[in-house]
């Protein structure tokens, strides 16, 4: 199996799971785009709010080592950390958590805008 075939299989499995993840967030739909033009292809997840597109999570694929990974801000150590995924459920949980964090920031921004306009 070629490296991009592996990425394609993962993409399909994630695409099947996305509607279930999106269903947990009433007003939002999580979408996926794939970029295979880089050394490490990526799966980017985004949503649309008021006709604006917001990307909230990117998962990369290392074709040499056949690893899926992403980065996240580790608040305990105050630095970006790399996480390696070993199974699909970990990826789905990561997407869910990243979207949940994104929505928290959107709600905070909305609250701040309301306070400023008062």
DRENMIKOL-31646 format. One record per residue: residue number from 1; x, z, y of N, C-alpha, C, O in turn. Coordinates in Angstrom, 2 decimals. Layout:
<pts>
<pt num="NUM" n_px="X" n_pz="Z" n_py="Y" ca_px="X" ca_pz="Z" ca_py="Y" c_px="X" c_pz="Z" c_py="Y" o_px="X" o_pz="Z" o_py="Y"/>
...
</pts>
This chain:
<pts>
<pt num="1" n_px="0.85" n_pz="0.00" n_py="-1.18" ca_px="0.00" ca_pz="0.00" ca_py="0.00" c_px="0.90" c_pz="0.00" c_py="1.24" o_px="1.83" o_pz="0.80" o_py="1.33"/>
<pt num="2" n_px="0.61" n_pz="-0.88" n_py="2.17" ca_px="1.41" ca_pz="-0.93" ca_py="3.39" c_px="1.05" c_pz="0.26" c_py="4.29" o_px="0.02" o_pz="0.90" o_py="4.11"/>
<pt num="3" n_px="1.92" n_pz="0.52" n_py="5.23" ca_px="1.73" ca_pz="1.65" ca_py="6.13" c_px="0.45" c_pz="1.52" c_py="6.95" o_px="-0.28" o_pz="2.49" o_py="7.14"/>
<pt num="4" n_px="0.18" n_pz="0.31" n_py="7.45" ca_px="-1.03" ca_pz="0.14" ca_py="8.26" c_px="-2.30" c_pz="0.20" c_py="7.41" o_px="-3.37" o_pz="0.52" o_py="7.93"/>
<pt num="5" n_px="-2.19" n_pz="-0.10" n_py="6.14" ca_px="-3.35" ca_pz="0.07" ca_py="5.27" c_px="-3.72" c_pz="1.55" c_py="5.17" o_px="-4.90" o_pz="1.90" o_py="5.15"/>
<pt num="6" n_px="-2.71" n_pz="2.41" n_py="5.10" ca_px="-2.95" ca_pz="3.85" ca_py="5.05" c_px="-3.65" c_pz="4.30" c_py="6.34" o_px="-4.61" o_pz="5.06" o_py="6.29"/>
<pt num="7" n_px="-3.16" n_pz="3.84" n_py="7.47" ca_px="-3.78" ca_pz="4.18" ca_py="8.75" c_px="-5.22" c_pz="3.68" c_py="8.79" o_px="-6.11" o_pz="4.39" o_py="9.26"/>
<pt num="8" n_px="-5.46" n_pz="2.49" n_py="8.29" ca_px="-6.81" ca_pz="1.92" ca_py="8.27" c_px="-7.75" c_pz="2.77" c_py="7.41" o_px="-8.90" o_pz="2.98" o_py="7.78"/>
<pt num="9" n_px="-7.27" n_pz="3.25" n_py="6.29" ca_px="-8.10" ca_pz="4.11" ca_py="5.43" c_px="-8.45" c_pz="5.42" c_py="6.13" o_px="-9.58" o_pz="5.90" o_py="6.04"/>
<pt num="10" n_px="-7.47" n_pz="5.98" n_py="6.83" ca_px="-7.72" ca_pz="7.22" ca_py="7.57" c_px="-8.72" c_pz="6.96" c_py="8.70" o_px="-9.64" o_pz="7.75" o_py="8.92"/>
<pt num="11" n_px="-8.54" n_pz="5.85" n_py="9.40" ca_px="-9.46" ca_pz="5.48" ca_py="10.48" c_px="-10.89" c_pz="5.37" c_py="9.96" o_px="-11.82" o_pz="5.87" o_py="10.59"/>
<pt num="12" n_px="-11.07" n_pz="4.72" n_py="8.82" ca_px="-12.40" ca_pz="4.57" ca_py="8.24" c_px="-13.01" c_pz="5.92" c_py="7.89" o_px="-14.19" o_pz="6.17" o_py="8.14"/>
<pt num="13" n_px="-12.21" n_pz="6.79" n_py="7.30" ca_px="-12.71" ca_pz="8.12" ca_py="6.91" c_px="-13.10" c_pz="8.93" c_py="8.14" o_px="-14.12" o_pz="9.62" o_py="8.13"/>
<pt num="14" n_px="-12.31" n_pz="8.85" n_py="9.19" ca_px="-12.63" ca_pz="9.57" ca_py="10.43" c_px="-13.90" c_pz="8.97" c_py="11.05" o_px="-14.77" o_pz="9.71" o_py="11.51"/>
<pt num="15" n_px="-14.00" n_pz="7.65" n_py="11.08" ca_px="-15.17" ca_pz="6.98" ca_py="11.65" c_px="-16.46" c_pz="7.42" c_py="10.96" o_px="-17.50" o_pz="7.56" o_py="11.60"/>
<pt num="16" n_px="-16.39" n_pz="7.62" n_py="9.67" ca_px="-17.56" ca_pz="8.08" ca_py="8.91" c_px="-17.94" c_pz="9.50" c_py="9.32" o_px="-19.12" o_pz="9.84" o_py="9.35"/>
<pt num="17" n_px="-16.95" n_pz="10.32" n_py="9.63" ca_px="-17.19" ca_pz="11.72" ca_py="9.98" c_px="-17.58" c_pz="11.96" c_py="11.44" o_px="-18.18" o_pz="12.98" o_py="11.76"/>
<pt num="18" n_px="-17.25" n_pz="11.02" n_py="12.33" ca_px="-17.50" ca_pz="11.23" ca_py="13.76" c_px="-18.96" c_pz="11.49" c_py="14.13" o_px="-19.22" o_pz="12.36" o_py="14.96"/>
<pt num="19" n_px="-19.92" n_pz="10.76" n_py="13.56" ca_px="-21.31" ca_pz="11.06" ca_py="13.93" c_px="-21.71" c_pz="12.51" c_py="13.64" o_px="-22.48" o_pz="13.12" o_py="14.39"/>
<pt num="20" n_px="-21.19" n_pz="13.07" n_py="12.56" ca_px="-21.49" ca_pz="14.46" ca_py="12.22" c_px="-20.88" c_pz="15.41" c_py="13.25" o_px="-21.50" o_pz="16.39" o_py="13.66"/>
<pt num="21" n_px="-19.65" n_pz="15.12" n_py="13.67" ca_px="-19.01" ca_pz="15.94" ca_py="14.70" c_px="-19.76" c_pz="15.81" c_py="16.01" o_px="-20.02" o_pz="16.81" o_py="16.68"/>
<pt num="22" n_px="-20.11" n_pz="14.58" n_py="16.40" ca_px="-20.84" ca_pz="14.34" ca_py="17.65" c_px="-22.19" c_pz="15.04" c_py="17.65" o_px="-22.64" o_pz="15.51" o_py="18.70"/>
<pt num="23" n_px="-22.83" n_pz="15.12" n_py="16.51" ca_px="-24.16" ca_pz="15.73" ca_py="16.43" c_px="-24.14" c_pz="17.20" c_py="16.84" o_px="-25.16" o_pz="17.74" o_py="17.25"/>
<pt num="24" n_px="-22.98" n_pz="17.84" n_py="16.75" ca_px="-22.86" ca_pz="19.24" ca_py="17.16" c_px="-22.87" c_pz="19.39" c_py="18.67" o_px="-23.04" o_pz="20.50" o_py="19.19"/>
<pt num="25" n_px="-22.68" n_pz="18.28" n_py="19.37" ca_px="-22.68" ca_pz="18.28" ca_py="20.84" c_px="-23.81" c_pz="17.37" c_py="21.29" o_px="-23.67" o_pz="16.15" o_py="21.30"/>
<pt num="26" n_px="-24.94" n_pz="17.96" n_py="21.66" ca_px="-26.17" ca_pz="17.23" ca_py="21.90" c_px="-26.05" c_pz="16.00" c_py="22.80" o_px="-26.54" o_pz="14.93" o_py="22.45"/>
<pt num="27" n_px="-25.41" n_pz="16.16" n_py="23.94" ca_px="-25.45" ca_pz="15.11" ca_py="24.95" c_px="-24.26" c_pz="14.16" c_py="24.93" o_px="-24.14" o_pz="13.30" o_py="25.81"/>
<pt num="28" n_px="-23.39" n_pz="14.29" n_py="23.96" ca_px="-22.15" ca_pz="13.51" ca_py="23.98" c_px="-21.92" c_pz="12.77" c_py="22.66" o_px="-22.29" o_pz="13.24" o_py="21.58"/>
<pt num="29" n_px="-21.31" n_pz="11.62" n_py="22.80" ca_px="-20.93" ca_pz="10.85" ca_py="21.62" c_px="-19.41" c_pz="10.70" c_py="21.62" o_px="-18.81" o_pz="10.28" o_py="22.62"/>
<pt num="30" n_px="-18.80" n_pz="11.04" n_py="20.51" ca_px="-17.35" ca_pz="10.89" ca_py="20.38" c_px="-17.07" c_pz="9.50" c_py="19.83" o_px="-17.65" o_pz="9.08" o_py="18.83"/>
<pt num="31" n_px="-16.17" n_pz="8.81" n_py="20.49" ca_px="-15.81" ca_pz="7.45" ca_py="20.07" c_px="-14.33" c_pz="7.39" c_py="19.74" o_px="-13.55" o_pz="8.26" o_py="20.14"/>
<pt num="32" n_px="-13.97" n_pz="6.35" n_py="19.01" ca_px="-12.60" ca_pz="6.19" ca_py="18.52" c_px="-12.08" c_pz="4.80" c_py="18.86" o_px="-12.79" o_pz="3.81" o_py="18.75"/>
<pt num="33" n_px="-10.83" n_pz="4.75" n_py="19.29" ca_px="-10.15" ca_pz="3.48" ca_py="19.48" c_px="-8.79" c_pz="3.59" c_py="18.81" o_px="-8.18" o_pz="4.66" o_py="18.78"/>
<pt num="34" n_px="-8.32" n_pz="2.47" n_py="18.27" ca_px="-7.04" ca_pz="2.45" ca_py="17.54" c_px="-6.08" c_pz="1.51" c_py="18.26" o_px="-6.45" o_pz="0.41" o_py="18.67"/>
<pt num="35" n_px="-4.85" n_pz="1.97" n_py="18.40" ca_px="-3.80" ca_pz="1.15" ca_py="19.00" c_px="-2.67" c_pz="1.00" c_py="17.98" o_px="-1.95" o_pz="1.96" o_py="17.70"/>
<pt num="36" n_px="-2.52" n_pz="-0.19" n_py="17.44" ca_px="-1.48" ca_pz="-0.44" ca_py="16.44" c_px="-0.30" c_pz="-1.21" c_py="17.02" o_px="0.54" o_pz="-1.71" o_py="16.27"/>
<pt num="37" n_px="-0.23" n_pz="-1.32" n_py="18.32" ca_px="0.81" ca_pz="-2.12" ca_py="18.95" c_px="2.08" c_pz="-1.33" c_py="19.27" o_px="3.06" o_pz="-1.90" o_py="19.76"/>
<pt num="38" n_px="2.09" n_pz="-0.05" n_py="19.00" ca_px="3.25" ca_pz="0.78" ca_py="19.31" c_px="4.00" c_pz="1.16" c_py="18.03" o_px="3.51" o_pz="0.98" o_py="16.92"/>
<pt num="39" n_px="5.20" n_pz="1.69" n_py="18.23" ca_px="6.01" ca_pz="2.12" ca_py="17.09" c_px="5.26" c_pz="3.13" c_py="16.24" o_px="5.31" o_pz="3.08" o_py="15.01"/>
<pt num="40" n_px="4.57" n_pz="4.05" n_py="16.90" ca_px="3.71" ca_pz="5.02" ca_py="16.21" c_px="2.27" c_pz="4.73" c_py="16.63" o_px="1.84" o_pz="5.16" o_py="17.70"/>
<pt num="41" n_px="1.53" n_pz="4.00" n_py="15.81" ca_px="0.13" ca_pz="3.70" ca_py="16.14" c_px="-0.66" c_pz="4.98" c_py="16.40" o_px="-0.29" o_pz="6.06" o_py="15.94"/>
<pt num="42" n_px="-1.75" n_pz="4.84" n_py="17.14" ca_px="-2.51" ca_pz="6.03" ca_py="17.50" c_px="-4.01" c_pz="5.82" c_py="17.33" o_px="-4.53" o_pz="4.71" o_py="17.40"/>
<pt num="43" n_px="-4.67" n_pz="6.94" n_py="17.10" ca_px="-6.13" ca_pz="7.03" ca_py="17.07" c_px="-6.51" c_pz="7.88" c_py="18.27" o_px="-6.17" o_pz="9.06" o_py="18.32"/>
<pt num="44" n_px="-7.20" n_pz="7.29" n_py="19.23" ca_px="-7.58" ca_pz="8.01" ca_py="20.45" c_px="-9.07" c_pz="8.25" c_py="20.44" o_px="-9.87" o_pz="7.38" o_py="20.10"/>
<pt num="45" n_px="-9.44" n_pz="9.46" n_py="20.82" ca_px="-10.84" ca_pz="9.86" ca_py="20.83" c_px="-11.27" c_pz="10.10" c_py="22.27" o_px="-10.56" o_pz="10.72" o_py="23.05"/>
<pt num="46" n_px="-12.45" n_pz="9.58" n_py="22.59" ca_px="-12.93" ca_pz="9.66" ca_py="23.97" c_px="-14.44" c_pz="9.80" c_py="23.99" o_px="-15.12" o_pz="9.60" o_py="22.98"/>
<pt num="47" n_px="-14.94" n_pz="10.13" n_py="25.16" ca_px="-16.37" ca_pz="10.19" ca_py="25.39" c_px="-16.65" c_pz="9.65" c_py="26.78" o_px="-15.75" o_pz="9.53" o_py="27.61"/>
<pt num="48" n_px="-17.89" n_pz="9.32" n_py="27.03" ca_px="-18.29" ca_pz="8.80" ca_py="28.33" c_px="-19.25" c_pz="9.79" c_py="28.98" o_px="-20.24" o_pz="10.21" o_py="28.37"/>
<pt num="49" n_px="-18.93" n_pz="10.15" n_py="30.23" ca_px="-19.79" ca_pz="11.05" ca_py="31.00" c_px="-20.03" c_pz="10.39" c_py="32.35" o_px="-19.09" o_pz="10.12" o_py="33.10"/>
<pt num="50" n_px="-21.29" n_pz="10.14" n_py="32.66" ca_px="-21.65" ca_pz="9.51" ca_py="33.93" c_px="-20.85" c_pz="8.24" c_py="34.18" o_px="-20.29" o_pz="8.06" o_py="35.26"/>
<pt num="51" n_px="-20.78" n_pz="7.38" n_py="33.22" ca_px="-20.08" ca_pz="6.09" ca_py="33.24" c_px="-18.56" c_pz="6.19" c_py="33.37" o_px="-17.89" o_pz="5.18" o_py="33.56"/>
<pt num="52" n_px="-18.03" n_pz="7.40" n_py="33.28" ca_px="-16.58" ca_pz="7.58" ca_py="33.28" c_px="-16.11" c_pz="7.87" c_py="31.86" o_px="-16.77" o_pz="8.61" o_py="31.12"/>
<pt num="53" n_px="-14.99" n_pz="7.29" n_py="31.48" ca_px="-14.45" ca_pz="7.49" ca_py="30.14" c_px="-13.36" c_pz="8.56" c_py="30.20" o_px="-12.46" o_pz="8.50" o_py="31.04"/>
<pt num="54" n_px="-13.47" n_pz="9.53" n_py="29.30" ca_px="-12.51" ca_pz="10.63" ca_py="29.22" c_px="-11.91" c_pz="10.68" c_py="27.82" o_px="-12.62" o_pz="10.89" o_py="26.83"/>
<pt num="55" n_px="-10.61" n_pz="10.48" n_py="27.74" ca_px="-9.91" ca_pz="10.61" ca_py="26.46" c_px="-9.51" c_pz="12.08" c_py="26.31" o_px="-8.94" o_pz="12.67" o_py="27.23"/>
<pt num="56" n_px="-9.82" n_pz="12.66" n_py="25.17" ca_px="-9.56" ca_pz="14.09" ca_py="25.00" c_px="-8.65" c_pz="14.42" c_py="23.83" o_px="-8.24" o_pz="15.57" o_py="23.66"/>
<pt num="57" n_px="-8.32" n_pz="13.42" n_py="23.00" ca_px="-7.50" ca_pz="13.72" ca_py="21.83" c_px="-6.86" c_pz="12.43" c_py="21.32" o_px="-7.50" o_pz="11.38" o_py="21.25"/>
<pt num="58" n_px="-5.58" n_pz="12.54" n_py="20.97" ca_px="-4.88" ca_pz="11.40" ca_py="20.38" c_px="-4.12" c_pz="11.88" c_py="19.16" o_px="-3.42" o_pz="12.89" o_py="19.20"/>
<pt num="59" n_px="-4.27" n_pz="11.16" n_py="18.08" ca_px="-3.55" ca_pz="11.44" ca_py="16.84" c_px="-2.66" c_pz="10.24" c_py="16.55" o_px="-3.11" o_pz="9.09" o_py="16.59"/>
<pt num="60" n_px="-1.41" n_pz="10.53" n_py="16.27" ca_px="-0.42" ca_pz="9.47" ca_py="16.04" c_px="-0.11" c_pz="9.34" c_py="14.55" o_px="-0.29" o_pz="10.27" o_py="13.77"/>
<pt num="61" n_px="0.35" n_pz="8.15" n_py="14.20" ca_px="0.73" ca_pz="7.88" ca_py="12.82" c_px="2.19" c_pz="7.45" c_py="12.79" o_px="2.58" o_pz="6.47" o_py="13.43"/>
<pt num="62" n_px="3.00" n_pz="8.18" n_py="12.05" ca_px="4.40" ca_pz="7.83" ca_py="11.85" c_px="4.47" c_pz="6.96" c_py="10.60" o_px="4.34" o_pz="7.48" o_py="9.49"/>
<pt num="63" n_px="4.65" n_pz="5.64" n_py="10.74" ca_px="4.60" ca_pz="4.76" ca_py="9.59" c_px="5.77" c_pz="4.92" c_py="8.62" o_px="5.63" o_pz="4.63" o_py="7.43"/>
<pt num="64" n_px="6.91" n_pz="5.38" n_py="9.09" ca_px="8.05" ca_pz="5.56" ca_py="8.21" c_px="7.83" c_pz="6.74" c_py="7.27" o_px="8.03" o_pz="6.63" o_py="6.06"/>
<pt num="65" n_px="7.41" n_pz="7.86" n_py="7.83" ca_px="7.18" ca_pz="9.07" ca_py="7.03" c_px="5.74" c_pz="9.19" c_py="6.54" o_px="5.41" o_pz="10.10" o_py="5.78"/>
<pt num="66" n_px="4.90" n_pz="8.28" n_py="6.97" ca_px="3.47" ca_pz="8.28" ca_py="6.66" c_px="2.84" c_pz="9.64" c_py="6.96" o_px="2.17" o_pz="10.24" o_py="6.12"/>
<pt num="67" n_px="3.07" n_pz="10.09" n_py="8.19" ca_px="2.53" ca_pz="11.37" ca_py="8.66" c_px="1.60" c_pz="11.14" c_py="9.83" o_px="1.86" o_pz="10.29" o_py="10.69"/>
<pt num="68" n_px="0.54" n_pz="11.89" n_py="9.86" ca_px="-0.36" ca_pz="11.92" ca_py="11.01" c_px="-0.06" c_pz="13.20" c_py="11.77" o_px="0.08" o_pz="14.27" o_py="11.18"/>
<pt num="69" n_px="0.05" n_pz="13.07" n_py="13.10" ca_px="0.39" ca_pz="14.24" ca_py="13.90" c_px="-0.23" c_pz="14.13" c_py="15.29" o_px="-0.68" o_pz="13.07" o_py="15.72"/>
<pt num="70" n_px="-0.24" n_pz="15.26" n_py="15.97" ca_px="-0.70" ca_pz="15.29" ca_py="17.36" c_px="0.04" c_pz="16.41" c_py="18.08" o_px="0.79" o_pz="17.17" o_py="17.48"/>
<pt num="71" n_px="-0.20" n_pz="16.49" n_py="19.36" ca_px="0.38" ca_pz="17.54" ca_py="20.19" c_px="-0.74" c_pz="18.36" c_py="20.80" o_px="-1.83" o_pz="17.84" o_py="21.08"/>
<pt num="72" n_px="-0.47" n_pz="19.63" n_py="21.00" ca_px="-1.43" ca_pz="20.48" ca_py="21.68" c_px="-0.67" c_pz="21.54" c_py="22.47" o_px="0.48" o_pz="21.85" o_py="22.18"/>
<pt num="73" n_px="-1.33" n_pz="22.08" n_py="23.48" ca_px="-0.73" ca_pz="23.10" ca_py="24.32" c_px="-0.87" c_pz="24.45" c_py="23.63" o_px="-1.99" o_pz="24.93" o_py="23.41"/>
<pt num="74" n_px="0.25" n_pz="25.06" n_py="23.29" ca_px="0.26" ca_pz="26.37" ca_py="22.67" c_px="0.33" c_pz="27.41" c_py="23.79" o_px="1.37" o_pz="27.58" o_py="24.42"/>
<pt num="75" n_px="-0.77" n_pz="28.11" n_py="24.01" ca_px="-0.83" ca_pz="29.07" ca_py="25.11" c_px="0.06" c_pz="30.28" c_py="24.88" o_px="0.58" o_pz="30.86" o_py="25.83"/>
<pt num="76" n_px="0.25" n_pz="30.68" n_py="23.62" ca_px="1.09" ca_pz="31.84" ca_py="23.33" c_px="2.54" c_pz="31.61" c_py="23.76" o_px="3.19" o_pz="32.50" o_py="24.30"/>
<pt num="77" n_px="3.04" n_pz="30.40" n_py="23.51" ca_px="4.43" ca_pz="30.08" ca_py="23.83" c_px="4.57" c_pz="29.25" c_py="25.11" o_px="5.69" o_pz="28.99" o_py="25.56"/>
<pt num="78" n_px="3.44" n_pz="28.84" n_py="25.68" ca_px="3.40" ca_pz="28.03" ca_py="26.89" c_px="4.25" c_pz="26.76" c_py="26.77" o_px="5.10" o_pz="26.47" o_py="27.61"/>
<pt num="79" n_px="3.99" n_pz="26.02" n_py="25.71" ca_px="4.68" ca_pz="24.75" ca_py="25.51" c_px="3.85" c_pz="23.84" c_py="24.62" o_px="2.97" o_pz="24.29" o_py="23.89"/>
<pt num="80" n_px="4.17" n_pz="22.54" n_py="24.70" ca_px="3.52" ca_pz="21.58" ca_py="23.82" c_px="4.05" c_pz="21.75" c_py="22.41" o_px="5.26" o_pz="21.87" o_py="22.20"/>
<pt num="81" n_px="3.15" n_pz="21.76" n_py="21.45" ca_px="3.53" ca_pz="21.91" ca_py="20.05" c_px="3.04" c_pz="20.71" c_py="19.27" o_px="2.02" o_pz="20.10" o_py="19.60"/>
<pt num="82" n_px="3.77" n_pz="20.37" n_py="18.23" ca_px="3.39" ca_pz="19.26" ca_py="17.36" c_px="2.75" c_pz="19.83" c_py="16.11" o_px="3.25" o_pz="20.79" o_py="15.51"/>
<pt num="83" n_px="1.63" n_pz="19.22" n_py="15.72" ca_px="0.95" ca_pz="19.63" ca_py="14.50" c_px="0.91" c_pz="18.45" c_py="13.54" o_px="0.57" o_pz="17.34" o_py="13.92"/>
<pt num="84" n_px="1.26" n_pz="18.71" n_py="12.28" ca_px="1.19" ca_pz="17.69" ca_py="11.23" c_px="-0.09" c_pz="17.92" c_py="10.44" o_px="-0.44" o_pz="19.06" o_py="10.11"/>
<pt num="85" n_px="-0.77" n_pz="16.84" n_py="10.13" ca_px="-2.00" ca_pz="16.93" ca_py="9.35" c_px="-1.73" c_pz="16.53" c_py="7.91" o_px="-1.07" o_pz="15.53" o_py="7.64"/>
<pt num="86" n_px="-2.25" n_pz="17.34" n_py="6.99" ca_px="-2.04" ca_pz="17.04" ca_py="5.58" c_px="-3.32" c_pz="16.58" c_py="4.88" o_px="-3.27" o_pz="16.05" o_py="3.77"/>
<pt num="87" n_px="-4.46" n_pz="16.80" n_py="5.54" ca_px="-5.71" ca_pz="16.34" ca_py="4.93" c_px="-6.74" c_pz="16.00" c_py="6.00" o_px="-6.63" o_pz="16.43" o_py="7.15"/>
<pt num="88" n_px="-7.72" n_pz="15.24" n_py="5.61" ca_px="-8.74" ca_pz="14.75" ca_py="6.54" c_px="-9.49" c_pz="15.88" c_py="7.24" o_px="-9.77" o_pz="15.78" o_py="8.43"/>
<pt num="89" n_px="-9.81" n_pz="16.92" n_py="6.53" ca_px="-10.57" ca_pz="18.03" ca_py="7.12" c_px="-9.82" c_pz="18.67" c_py="8.28" o_px="-10.44" o_pz="19.09" o_py="9.26"/>
<pt num="90" n_px="-8.50" n_pz="18.75" n_py="8.20" ca_px="-7.70" ca_pz="19.28" ca_py="9.30" c_px="-7.82" c_pz="18.39" c_py="10.54" o_px="-7.90" o_pz="18.88" o_py="11.67"/>
<pt num="91" n_px="-7.84" n_pz="17.10" n_py="10.32" ca_px="-7.98" ca_pz="16.15" ca_py="11.43" c_px="-9.35" c_pz="16.30" c_py="12.09" o_px="-9.45" o_pz="16.35" o_py="13.32"/>
<pt num="92" n_px="-10.39" n_pz="16.37" n_py="11.29" ca_px="-11.75" ca_pz="16.52" ca_py="11.82" c_px="-11.87" c_pz="17.82" c_py="12.60" o_px="-12.46" o_pz="17.84" o_py="13.69"/>
<pt num="93" n_px="-11.33" n_pz="18.90" n_py="12.07" ca_px="-11.36" ca_pz="20.19" ca_py="12.78" c_px="-10.60" c_pz="20.11" c_py="14.10" o_px="-11.04" o_pz="20.67" o_py="15.10"/>
<pt num="94" n_px="-9.47" n_pz="19.42" n_py="14.11" ca_px="-8.67" ca_pz="19.27" ca_py="15.32" c_px="-9.45" c_pz="18.49" c_py="16.38" o_px="-9.44" o_pz="18.86" o_py="17.55"/>
<pt num="95" n_px="-10.11" n_pz="17.42" n_py="15.98" ca_px="-10.92" ca_pz="16.62" ca_py="16.90" c_px="-12.04" c_pz="17.48" c_py="17.48" o_px="-12.29" o_pz="17.47" o_py="18.69"/>
<pt num="96" n_px="-12.72" n_pz="18.22" n_py="16.62" ca_px="-13.81" ca_pz="19.10" ca_py="17.05" c_px="-13.29" c_pz="20.11" c_py="18.07" o_px="-13.89" o_pz="20.28" o_py="19.13"/>
<pt num="97" n_px="-12.19" n_pz="20.78" n_py="17.75" ca_px="-11.63" ca_pz="21.80" ca_py="18.65" c_px="-11.18" c_pz="21.18" c_py="19.98" o_px="-11.39" o_pz="21.77" o_py="21.04"/>
<pt num="98" n_px="-10.56" n_pz="20.00" n_py="19.91" ca_px="-10.11" ca_pz="19.33" ca_py="21.14" c_px="-11.30" c_pz="18.96" c_py="22.01" o_px="-11.24" o_pz="19.09" o_py="23.24"/>
<pt num="99" n_px="-12.38" n_pz="18.50" n_py="21.40" ca_px="-13.57" ca_pz="18.14" ca_py="22.17" c_px="-14.22" c_pz="19.38" c_py="22.78" o_px="-14.67" o_pz="19.37" o_py="23.92"/>
<pt num="100" n_px="-14.27" n_pz="20.44" n_py="22.01" ca_px="-14.84" ca_pz="21.70" ca_py="22.49" c_px="-14.04" c_pz="22.19" c_py="23.70" o_px="-14.62" o_pz="22.60" o_py="24.70"/>
<pt num="101" n_px="-12.71" n_pz="22.15" n_py="23.62" ca_px="-11.85" ca_pz="22.55" ca_py="24.75" c_px="-12.08" c_pz="21.64" c_py="25.95" o_px="-12.15" o_pz="22.10" o_py="27.09"/>
<pt num="102" n_px="-12.20" n_pz="20.35" n_py="25.69" ca_px="-12.47" ca_pz="19.39" ca_py="26.76" c_px="-13.77" c_pz="19.73" c_py="27.48" o_px="-13.82" o_pz="19.73" o_py="28.71"/>
<pt num="103" n_px="-14.82" n_pz="20.01" n_py="26.73" ca_px="-16.11" ca_pz="20.33" ca_py="27.34" c_px="-16.04" c_pz="21.63" c_py="28.14" o_px="-16.69" o_pz="21.75" o_py="29.18"/>
<pt num="104" n_px="-15.26" n_pz="22.59" n_py="27.68" ca_px="-15.06" ca_pz="23.82" ca_py="28.45" c_px="-14.46" c_pz="23.50" c_py="29.81" o_px="-14.89" o_pz="24.06" o_py="30.82"/>
<pt num="105" n_px="-13.48" n_pz="22.61" n_py="29.85" ca_px="-12.85" ca_pz="22.24" ca_py="31.12" c_px="-13.83" c_pz="21.47" c_py="32.01" o_px="-13.84" o_pz="21.65" o_py="33.23"/>
<pt num="106" n_px="-14.65" n_pz="20.62" n_py="31.42" ca_px="-15.65" ca_pz="19.88" ca_py="32.19" c_px="-16.64" c_pz="20.86" c_py="32.82" o_px="-16.99" o_pz="20.72" o_py="34.00"/>
<pt num="107" n_px="-17.10" n_pz="21.82" n_py="32.05" ca_px="-18.05" ca_pz="22.81" ca_py="32.57" c_px="-17.42" c_pz="23.66" c_py="33.67" o_px="-18.08" o_pz="23.96" o_py="34.67"/>
<pt num="108" n_px="-16.14" n_pz="24.05" n_py="33.50" ca_px="-15.44" ca_pz="24.80" ca_py="34.54" c_px="-15.34" c_pz="23.98" c_py="35.82" o_px="-15.55" o_pz="24.51" o_py="36.92"/>
<pt num="109" n_px="-15.00" n_pz="22.70" n_py="35.69" ca_px="-14.90" ca_pz="21.83" ca_py="36.87" c_px="-16.25" c_pz="21.71" c_py="37.57" o_px="-16.31" o_pz="21.74" o_py="38.80"/>
<pt num="110" n_px="-17.34" n_pz="21.56" n_py="36.79" ca_px="-18.67" ca_pz="21.47" ca_py="37.37" c_px="-19.03" c_pz="22.75" c_py="38.13" o_px="-19.58" o_pz="22.69" o_py="39.22"/>
<pt num="111" n_px="-18.70" n_pz="23.90" n_py="37.53" ca_px="-18.99" ca_pz="25.17" ca_py="38.19" c_px="-18.20" c_pz="25.30" c_py="39.49" o_px="-18.72" o_pz="25.76" o_py="40.51"/>
<pt num="112" n_px="-16.93" n_pz="24.89" n_py="39.45" ca_px="-16.09" ca_pz="24.96" ca_py="40.66" c_px="-16.62" c_pz="24.04" c_py="41.75" o_px="-16.62" o_pz="24.42" o_py="42.92"/>
<pt num="113" n_px="-17.08" n_pz="22.85" n_py="41.38" ca_px="-17.66" ca_pz="21.92" ca_py="42.36" c_px="-18.92" c_pz="22.49" c_py="42.99" o_px="-19.14" o_pz="22.33" o_py="44.19"/>
<pt num="114" n_px="-19.75" n_pz="23.16" n_py="42.18" ca_px="-20.97" ca_pz="23.75" ca_py="42.70" c_px="-20.67" c_pz="24.87" c_py="43.68" o_px="-21.34" o_pz="25.00" o_py="44.69"/>
<pt num="115" n_px="-19.66" n_pz="25.68" n_py="43.38" ca_px="-19.27" ca_pz="26.78" ca_py="44.27" c_px="-18.72" c_pz="26.22" c_py="45.57" o_px="-19.03" o_pz="26.73" o_py="46.64"/>
<pt num="116" n_px="-17.89" n_pz="25.18" n_py="45.49" ca_px="-17.31" ca_pz="24.59" ca_py="46.68" c_px="-18.35" c_pz="23.93" c_py="47.57" o_px="-18.22" o_pz="23.94" o_py="48.79"/>
<pt num="117" n_px="-19.39" n_pz="23.34" n_py="46.98" ca_px="-20.40" ca_pz="22.65" ca_py="47.78" c_px="-21.43" c_pz="23.63" c_py="48.35" o_px="-22.26" o_pz="23.23" o_py="49.18"/>
<pt num="118" n_px="-21.40" n_pz="24.87" n_py="47.94" ca_px="-22.37" ca_pz="25.87" ca_py="48.46" c_px="-21.97" c_pz="26.38" c_py="49.81" o_px="-22.67" o_pz="27.22" o_py="50.38"/>
</pts>
